[in-house]
Amino acid sequence: MPFDESALFVFLLAAFLGLELIRRVSPLLHTPLMSLTNAIAAIAVVGAILVTGEESASRLSRVLGFIAVTAATINAVSGFLITDRMLKMFRRREGPPKS
């Protein structure tokens, strides 16, 4: 596959814009942002599964696809666990019943 300058440009532009946008998010919106990131990670899992399961894929593509499935799954699951843990910090603790 030949080197494609436009793909490199799109990657660098997406990385720069992503960093700039996330850096400017207020702390109040970090939890919803993490949940959205988990949804995007789940989409990456589906994409990695499609690449891995392709019949005409080479052995290298299958190995890299398996690594991508594993990494994206770990990312999605750990993101949901961290979000759940953060939300538990904001729940009210139930004290003894008032009489």
Beta strands, then each sheet from edge to edge (+ up, - down):
end
